[in-house]
Amino acid sequence: MVTAIAQQQEDAFERLYDRYQTLVYHLAFKVLNSRENAEEVVYDVFWQVWREAARYDAQRGSVGAWLTTLTRSRAIDALRARRNDPIPEEYLETHPIGIDPAENPEETTSLGQRAGIVRAALDKLPSEQRLALEMAFFRGLTHAEIATQLQEPLGTIKTRIRSAMSRLQERLRPLLGGTS
């Protein structure tokens, strides 16, 4: 599908969008806590996919993983751009991934199930790894900022995040797998 998008085939792009737009939106919303900003990220991510589909490398991961990486980067960029209005930490700890009631019920159920699996995998991480990962992923902090806030060496923070990502990748392989 991504190869067809690289050849500017609109129907392939529409199929990709239909399949992944909910995932992209919910991840962006989780990071930004703003429907409007999340919608902008969705637009930016899929515009980037349309322009740069030829850069996708299936050897590096599934299409879903690629889109998740693009979404996270765009959402964190948007979060950093509005640093003067950060997301309260309490919100990140207690607020579930939002579900838009206008969506297809089957898609909503599937997304909820996947979100539960991801939350369970996060909960199984050692607390120091989970905290560092959440600070980087959901709050958009750099490794250096995390090290400063946690008063830990930068190398320790990098190792914790790398270890957490490795563990999550292993546990979530069924969700991350898939074809283009």
Secondary structure, 3 states (H helix, E strand, C coil): CHHHHHCCCHHHHHHHHHHHHHHHHHHHHHHHCCHHHHHHHHHHHHHHHHHHHHHCCHHHCCHHHHHHHHHHHHHHHHHHHCCCCCCCHHHHHHCCCCCCCCCCHHHHHHHHHHHHHHHHHHHCCCHHHHHHHHHHHCCCCCHHHHHHHHCCCHHHHHHHHHHHHHHHHHHCHHHHCCCC
